[in-house]
Amino acid sequence: MELPLKGGCLCGAVRYEITCEPTRVYACHCTDCQRATTSAFSIGVAVPADAFRLSGKELRGVPGGVTDSGRAKTRWVCPDCGICIYGGVKPGTEPPGSARVVRGGTLDDSSWLRPTTHFYVRSKQPWVVLPEDVTVYETAPNRG
């Protein structure tokens, strides 16, 4: 991995740069992520929000499912090609010290990605085999 990390959407209308190493790389196996990615899981790359810089077109918020606690999730997508760049609160409205979780597949170089944590393994596809040295959660980790 070489900083800054760079990435963007499929059509190139949205670009971003990450100026520090990720704090966590994880795979989420929840059914919302499976539907949103049309795959078995999504890869999240957590970085401090202040280390993430967007350029290009303004992202559009779209529904992203509902959390276990009932809160609506938002995915921020390119307004032209619809590729999800990240999920969470509206860009620029996150509280100080918060993280931005970027979708790993949007990085220009994703070859270094190795999820060390797996969420929602209760709904992972049966053919997905997890490495023995990773942290596993049946649902989401306790944030309290």
Sequence and secondary structure as in RCSB ss.txt:
>XXXX:A:sequence
MELPLKGGCLCGAVRYEITCEPTRVYACHCTDCQRATTSAFSIGVAVPADAFRLSGKELRGVPGGVTDSGRAKTR
WVCPDCGICIYGGVKPGTEPPGSARVVRGGTLDDSSWLRPTTHFYVRSKQPWVVLPEDVTVYETAPNRG
>XXXX:A:secstr
  SSEEEE SSSSEEEEE S  SEEEEE  HHHHHHHTSS EEEEEEEGGGEEEEES  EEEEEEE TTS EEEE
EE TTT  EEEESS TT   TT EEEEEGGGBS  TT    EEE GGGS TT    TTSEE SS     
